[in-house]
Amino acid sequence: MLYKLQPVGDDLGALEPLPFLDASDLQKREKHLEILLARHLLEVLFEEAALLPIFQERQRQAEADLYALTARGDVVIFELKRGVAGADAVLQVIRYAQEAGRWTFSDLQQRYSSYLQSRGLKEGALQDAHKEAFQLEHALLPSEFNRCQQLYVVGSAANEDLIGAVEYWKSQGLSIEFVPYRIYQIGGNNYFEFFSLPYDRHRNPATVKGVLFDTNRAYDEEAIWEMMENSRVAAYGDIKEDVKYLNPRDIVFFCHRGVGLIAAGEVVGPVKAEGTEEAYREVRFLTRVPRREAGLQRFMPAAEVSRVTGKSFFWARMMKVPYLNREESQRLLDELTKVLA
């Protein structure tokens, strides 16, 4: 819930709850809302959760809105609801879990291939993608995938029936949670509020952070050189909005898939567009910059990044998580500068 503070003198004053849009307000934009949630659920809203998306709902199919994998190979199922979610949403996501629980590894691979194709990505082996995303020493065996399912119902409010249903199934050992979101209209603008489980660890957007940012190699081998030669950090296609989550003074560590960190720079400019498929921010490089004619001769491998920072990153995302604070960013920058010198 969002509250407006009504200050009285030096005191913060009373809390005035602001109403959020109800189901009838959201009815006409149901599909747009589902697309918004599905597109940003793992990249932004679950920024601390290491989940590899493998499948998204197809039109007129009895499927959940989004399926993903954990590092252990468990299948995570998201069912997204507009407005108030009732007990029927729990039964619905359980039906999806019952179906997904019977998927073999070849079924998972087939759905992952369909997901890659829908996003314009090259065909890839799920075992390899999973190993790379979670930086596992060894790829999971096919038999180690989909041994358990985790269920999430996402809605703007929960009625008593849903709360009771979730609590009942949790008491029976089922891994199921309700995750709320809210949409508010304030001063003619719409605002979206979301709290991710189990803890809401979203950083204050104004806080300077360090971000490992992908160079888009999976889409375009040449994108890295556009960034290096034009002093920019860029994102493309349906994830181009990711650059909006960077702020001036953030430190960007350019991460080239299959290689490692190849440069670092400080964000210095606002979001700009290059045509309709690219968004970028200008950066001031803080390390030696690789050149196209010389190639990538010096870099810091992923394993070394984890050693220096003491963190395990989720490498499958455009913006790798977790983010780094100022001290962690400086430590990584110092080590990367030595490597690239």
C-alpha positions as a Python dict, from the first residue, in 0.01 Angstrom:
ca = {
    (1, 'M'): (0, 0, 0),
    (2, 'L'): (117, 353, -77),
    (3, 'Y'): (51, 628, 176),
    (4, 'K'): (60, 1004, 144),
    (5, 'L'): (228, 1181, 435),
    (6, 'Q'): (32, 1471, 582),
    (7, 'P'): (301, 1663, 779),
    (8, 'V'): (210, 1867, 1084),
    (9, 'G'): (489, 2111, 1172),
    (10, 'D'): (812, 1915, 1214),
    (11, 'D'): (621, 1589, 1253),
    (12, 'L'): (566, 1359, 955),
    (13, 'G'): (199, 1358, 1044),
    (14, 'A'): (-78, 1118, 948),
    (15, 'L'): (-79, 844, 687),
    (16, 'E'): (-340, 881, 415),
    (17, 'P'): (-377, 558, 209),
    (18, 'L'): (-393, 617, -165),
    (19, 'P'): (-643, 403, -358),
    (20, 'F'): (-501, 183, -632),
    (21, 'L'): (-681, 99, -954),
    (22, 'D'): (-932, -181, -914),
    (23, 'A'): (-1014, -469, -1147),
    (24, 'S'): (-1265, -270, -1351),
    (25, 'D'): (-1002, -3, -1421),
    (26, 'L'): (-759, -271, -1540),
    (27, 'Q'): (-1009, -474, -1745),
    (28, 'K'): (-947, -298, -2077),
    (29, 'R'): (-568, -328, -2048),
    (30, 'E'): (-543, -683, -1915),
    (31, 'K'): (-319, -816, -2192),
    (32, 'H'): (-98, -507, -2186),
    (33, 'L'): (-54, -555, -1812),
    (34, 'E'): (42, -920, -1855),
    (35, 'I'): (295, -826, -2122),
    (36, 'L'): (441, -558, -1894),
    (37, 'L'): (475, -800, -1603),
    (38, 'A'): (611, -1087, -1812),
    (39, 'R'): (867, -860, -1981),
    (40, 'H'): (999, -704, -1661),
    (41, 'L'): (925, -967, -1396),
    (42, 'L'): (1269, -1128, -1392),
    (43, 'E'): (1482, -846, -1532),
    (44, 'V'): (1367, -572, -1295),
    (45, 'L'): (1102, -674, -1044),
    (46, 'F'): (1282, -989, -927),
    (47, 'E'): (1622, -825, -962),
    (48, 'E'): (1780, -1031, -681),
    (49, 'A'): (1628, -1363, -787),
    (50, 'A'): (1842, -1588, -1004),
    (51, 'L'): (1589, -1733, -1247),
    (52, 'L'): (1641, -1837, -1608),
    (53, 'P'): (1325, -1777, -1818),
    (54, 'I'): (1251, -2067, -2050),
    (55, 'F'): (896, -2023, -2176),
    (56, 'Q'): (619, -1766, -2205),
    (57, 'E'): (245, -1810, -2259),
    (58, 'R'): (121, -1846, -2615),
    (59, 'Q'): (-213, -1709, -2726),
    (60, 'R'): (-515, -1935, -2681),
    (61, 'Q'): (-310, -2202, -2500),
    (62, 'A'): (-377, -2342, -2151),
    (63, 'E'): (-42, -2229, -2012),
    (64, 'A'): (89, -2012, -1730),
    (65, 'D'): (219, -1668, -1819),
    (66, 'L'): (586, -1738, -1752),
    (67, 'Y'): (809, -2038, -1674),
    (68, 'A'): (1165, -2021, -1546),
    (69, 'L'): (1437, -2241, -1392),
    (70, 'T'): (1629, -2210, -1067),
    (71, 'A'): (1996, -2303, -1027),
    (72, 'R'): (1883, -2645, -903),
    (73, 'G'): (1678, -2701, -1218),
    (74, 'D'): (1340, -2657, -1048),
    (75, 'V'): (1063, -2512, -1265),
    (76, 'V'): (916, -2181, -1144),
    (77, 'I'): (565, -2097, -1267),
    (78, 'F'): (419, -1745, -1265),
    (79, 'E'): (48, -1681, -1313),
    (80, 'L'): (-25, -1310, -1358),
    (81, 'K'): (-366, -1168, -1266),
    (82, 'R'): (-522, -827, -1310),
    (83, 'G'): (-703, -689, -1011),
    (84, 'V'): (-808, -907, -718),
    (85, 'A'): (-686, -1267, -736),
    (86, 'G'): (-915, -1530, -585),
    (87, 'A'): (-884, -1895, -488),
    (88, 'D'): (-949, -1997, -849),
    (89, 'A'): (-607, -1851, -936),
    (90, 'V'): (-447, -2101, -697),
    (91, 'L'): (-632, -2392, -856),
    (92, 'Q'): (-532, -2263, -1198),
    (93, 'V'): (-160, -2242, -1121),
    (94, 'I'): (-174, -2586, -955),
    (95, 'R'): (-320, -2728, -1278),
    (96, 'Y'): (-33, -2572, -1469),
    (97, 'A'): (212, -2724, -1220),
    (98, 'Q'): (50, -3064, -1259),
    (99, 'E'): (104, -3042, -1633),
    (100, 'A'): (456, -2897, -1607),
    (101, 'G'): (553, -3160, -1351),
    (102, 'R'): (522, -3425, -1622),
    (103, 'W'): (756, -3246, -1862),
    (104, 'T'): (1065, -3443, -1954),
    (105, 'F'): (1394, -3272, -2024),
    (106, 'S'): (1321, -3289, -2397),
    (107, 'D'): (993, -3106, -2329),
    (108, 'L'): (1185, -2833, -2146),
    (109, 'Q'): (1434, -2808, -2432),
    (110, 'Q'): (1153, -2777, -2685),
    (111, 'R'): (989, -2497, -2489),
    (112, 'Y'): (1321, -2320, -2437),
    (113, 'S'): (1391, -2336, -2810),
    (114, 'S'): (1047, -2184, -2877),
    (115, 'Y'): (1123, -1907, -2625),
    (116, 'L'): (1457, -1826, -2791),
    (117, 'Q'): (1295, -1817, -3133),
    (118, 'S'): (1022, -1580, -3013),
    (119, 'R'): (1293, -1340, -2889),
    (120, 'G'): (1499, -1358, -3205),
    (121, 'L'): (1783, -1550, -3039),
    (122, 'K'): (1988, -1834, -3182),
    (123, 'E'): (1897, -2193, -3103),
    (124, 'G'): (2078, -2315, -2790),
    (125, 'A'): (2112, -2618, -2565),
    (126, 'L'): (1924, -2571, -2239),
    (127, 'Q'): (2187, -2757, -2035),
    (128, 'D'): (2461, -2526, -2163),
    (129, 'A'): (2252, -2211, -2114),
    (130, 'H'): (2163, -2318, -1758),
    (131, 'K'): (2528, -2397, -1674),
    (132, 'E'): (2643, -2060, -1808),
    (133, 'A'): (2362, -1860, -1646),
    (134, 'F'): (2438, -1994, -1298),
    (135, 'Q'): (2813, -2046, -1350),
    (136, 'L'): (2792, -2411, -1249),
    (137, 'E'): (3106, -2622, -1248),
    (138, 'H'): (2922, -2898, -1431),
    (139, 'A'): (2599, -2891, -1631),
    (140, 'L'): (2301, -3059, -1465),
    (141, 'L'): (2205, -3401, -1593),
    (142, 'P'): (1871, -3418, -1778),
    (143, 'S'): (1730, -3618, -1486),
    (144, 'E'): (1815, -3334, -1245),
    (145, 'F'): (1581, -3087, -1414),
    (146, 'N'): (1219, -3034, -1308),
    (147, 'R'): (1229, -3242, -992),
    (148, 'C'): (1024, -2975, -810),
    (149, 'Q'): (798, -2683, -904),
    (150, 'Q'): (764, -2343, -737),
    (151, 'L'): (440, -2148, -793),
    (152, 'Y'): (369, -1774, -785),
    (153, 'V'): (34, -1599, -824),
    (154, 'V'): (91, -1229, -905),
    (155, 'G'): (-203, -990, -864),
    (156, 'S'): (-295, -641, -746),
    (157, 'A'): (-486, -773, -443),
    (158, 'A'): (-581, -1100, -276),
    (159, 'N'): (-920, -1186, -131),
    (160, 'E'): (-963, -1401, 180),
    (161, 'D'): (-1026, -1715, -26),
    (162, 'L'): (-692, -1683, -202),
    (163, 'I'): (-505, -1617, 122),
    (164, 'G'): (-668, -1920, 279),
    (165, 'A'): (-592, -2136, -25),
    (166, 'V'): (-226, -2030, -36),
    (167, 'E'): (-181, -2095, 335),
    (168, 'Y'): (-351, -2434, 310),
    (169, 'W'): (-135, -2558, 23),
    (170, 'K'): (181, -2425, 189),
    (171, 'S'): (90, -2625, 499),
    (172, 'Q'): (67, -2931, 273),
    (173, 'G'): (423, -2877, 153),
    (174, 'L'): (347, -2705, -179),
    (175, 'S'): (585, -2423, -273),
    (176, 'I'): (339, -2144, -354),
    (177, 'E'): (334, -1769, -287),
    (178, 'F'): (116, -1469, -364),
    (179, 'V'): (307, -1160, -481),
    (180, 'P'): (115, -830, -492),
    (181, 'Y'): (155, -532, -721),
    (182, 'R'): (-31, -200, -728),
    (183, 'I'): (-101, 58, -998),
    (184, 'Y'): (-174, 413, -880),
    (185, 'Q'): (-279, 730, -1060),
    (186, 'I'): (-115, 1035, -904),
    (187, 'G'): (-125, 1377, -1062),
    (188, 'G'): (-234, 1235, -1396),
    (189, 'N'): (55, 985, -1408),
    (190, 'N'): (47, 609, -1352),
    (191, 'Y'): (282, 449, -1096),
    (192, 'F'): (362, 82, -1050),
    (193, 'E'): (448, -66, -708),
    (194, 'F'): (591, -415, -662),
    (195, 'F'): (752, -601, -372),
    (196, 'S'): (952, -912, -455),
    (197, 'L'): (985, -1210, -221),
    (198, 'P'): (1130, -1323, 11),
    (199, 'Y'): (1280, -980, 84),
    (200, 'D'): (1237, -659, -110),
    (201, 'R'): (1600, -576, -186),
    (202, 'H'): (1551, -315, -454),
    (203, 'R'): (1819, -50, -416),
    (204, 'N'): (1732, 317, -401),
    (205, 'P'): (1754, 418, -772),
    (206, 'A'): (1943, 731, -666),
    (207, 'T'): (2221, 522, -506),
    (208, 'V'): (2538, 493, -712),
    (209, 'K'): (2583, 129, -811),
    (210, 'G'): (2804, -95, -1020),
    (211, 'V'): (2638, -303, -1291),
    (212, 'L'): (2772, -583, -1508),
    (213, 'F'): (2606, -504, -1842),
    (214, 'D'): (2587, -745, -2135),
    (215, 'T'): (2735, -642, -2471),
    (216, 'N'): (2451, -809, -2665),
    (217, 'R'): (2671, -1075, -2823),
    (218, 'A'): (2381, -1323, -2841),
    (219, 'Y'): (2203, -1088, -3082),
    (220, 'D'): (2483, -906, -3261),
    (221, 'E'): (2859, -975, -3263),
    (222, 'E'): (2925, -616, -3371),
    (223, 'A'): (2730, -444, -3093),
    (224, 'I'): (3035, -445, -2867),
    (225, 'W'): (3232, -231, -3110),
    (226, 'E'): (2950, 19, -3148),
    (227, 'M'): (2960, 67, -2771),
    (228, 'M'): (3339, 87, -2749),
    (229, 'E'): (3383, 322, -3046),
    (230, 'N'): (3096, 552, -2951),
    (231, 'S'): (3153, 558, -2573),
    (232, 'R'): (2809, 427, -2486),
    (233, 'V'): (2627, 149, -2306),
    (234, 'A'): (2339, 28, -2522),
    (235, 'A'): (2047, -213, -2521),
    (236, 'Y'): (1840, -328, -2815),
    (237, 'G'): (1497, -454, -2920),
    (238, 'D'): (1241, -540, -2656),
    (239, 'I'): (1494, -495, -2373),
    (240, 'K'): (1625, -156, -2485),
    (241, 'E'): (1451, 5, -2187),
    (242, 'D'): (1707, -160, -1958),
    (243, 'V'): (1937, 140, -1992),
    (244, 'K'): (1678, 344, -1803),
    (245, 'Y'): (1772, 153, -1489),
    (246, 'L'): (2120, 298, -1506),
    (247, 'N'): (2186, 642, -1360),
    (248, 'P'): (2456, 906, -1403),
    (249, 'R'): (2766, 812, -1198),
    (250, 'D'): (2682, 440, -1206),
    (251, 'I'): (2982, 229, -1307),
    (252, 'V'): (2913, -6, -1597),
    (253, 'F'): (3130, -316, -1639),
    (254, 'F'): (3096, -436, -1999),
    (255, 'C'): (3046, -813, -1996),
    (256, 'H'): (3106, -1002, -2323),
    (257, 'R'): (2937, -1340, -2334),
    (258, 'G'): (3180, -1632, -2319),
    (259, 'V'): (3472, -1397, -2248),
    (260, 'G'): (3424, -1184, -1936),
    (261, 'L'): (3470, -817, -1847),
    (262, 'I'): (3639, -619, -2124),
    (263, 'A'): (3603, -254, -2009),
    (264, 'A'): (3438, -27, -1752),
    (265, 'G'): (3295, 323, -1770),
    (266, 'E'): (3098, 579, -1572),
    (267, 'V'): (2752, 675, -1696),
    (268, 'V'): (2751, 1046, -1779),
    (269, 'G'): (2449, 1111, -1997),
    (270, 'P'): (2070, 1075, -2024),
    (271, 'V'): (1893, 802, -2216),
    (272, 'K'): (1912, 858, -2592),
    (273, 'A'): (1776, 666, -2890),
    (274, 'E'): (1936, 540, -3209),
    (275, 'G'): (1645, 467, -3443),
    (276, 'T'): (1361, 263, -3296),
    (277, 'E'): (1557, -44, -3183),
    (278, 'E'): (1835, 99, -2967),
    (279, 'A'): (1852, 301, -2646),
    (280, 'Y'): (2180, 408, -2490),
    (281, 'R'): (2359, 628, -2239),
    (282, 'E'): (2698, 784, -2292),
    (283, 'V'): (2984, 672, -2069),
    (284, 'R'): (3327, 799, -1971),
    (285, 'F'): (3561, 503, -1989),
    (286, 'L'): (3759, 431, -1673),
    (287, 'T'): (3975, 153, -1816),
    (288, 'R'): (4167, 76, -2130),
    (289, 'V'): (3922, 32, -2421),
    (290, 'P'): (3959, -265, -2660),
    (291, 'R'): (3987, -183, -3027),
    (292, 'R'): (3821, -361, -3315),
    (293, 'E'): (4143, -418, -3509),
    (294, 'A'): (4318, -577, -3212),
    (295, 'G'): (4026, -781, -3082),
    (296, 'L'): (3970, -888, -2723),
    (297, 'Q'): (4317, -978, -2608),
    (298, 'R'): (4275, -879, -2243),
    (299, 'F'): (3975, -949, -2022),
    (300, 'M'): (3869, -1068, -1676),
    (301, 'P'): (3695, -1409, -1682),
    (302, 'A'): (3370, -1462, -1495),
    (303, 'A'): (3536, -1680, -1231),
    (304, 'E'): (3780, -1400, -1151),
    (305, 'V'): (3497, -1147, -1124),
    (306, 'S'): (3330, -1368, -863),
    (307, 'R'): (3659, -1410, -676),
    (308, 'V'): (3728, -1036, -662),
    (309, 'T'): (3374, -939, -556),
    (310, 'G'): (3293, -1245, -346),
    (311, 'K'): (2958, -1265, -527),
    (312, 'S'): (2786, -1517, -752),
    (313, 'F'): (2624, -1341, -1047),
    (314, 'F'): (2332, -1447, -1263),
    (315, 'W'): (2497, -1419, -1603),
    (316, 'A'): (2190, -1482, -1822),
    (317, 'R'): (2049, -1130, -1781),
    (318, 'M'): (2131, -814, -1969),
    (319, 'M'): (2201, -644, -1636),
    (320, 'K'): (2369, -907, -1419),
    (321, 'V'): (2257, -934, -1059),
    (322, 'P'): (2336, -870, -784),
    (323, 'Y'): (2441, -507, -831),
    (324, 'L'): (2753, -375, -662),
    (325, 'N'): (2772, -94, -408),
    (326, 'R'): (3027, 187, -434),
    (327, 'E'): (3304, 4, -244),
    (328, 'E'): (3253, -323, -433),
    (329, 'S'): (3251, -137, -764),
    (330, 'Q'): (3578, 40, -684),
    (331, 'R'): (3747, -285, -582),
    (332, 'L'): (3642, -456, -905),
    (333, 'L'): (3742, -150, -1108),
    (334, 'D'): (4090, -146, -953),
    (335, 'E'): (4146, -513, -1037),
    (336, 'L'): (4003, -483, -1386),
    (337, 'T'): (4225, -181, -1458),
    (338, 'K'): (4531, -393, -1376),
    (339, 'V'): (4414, -677, -1600),
    (340, 'L'): (4348, -449, -1897),
    (341, 'A'): (4659, -230, -1858),
}
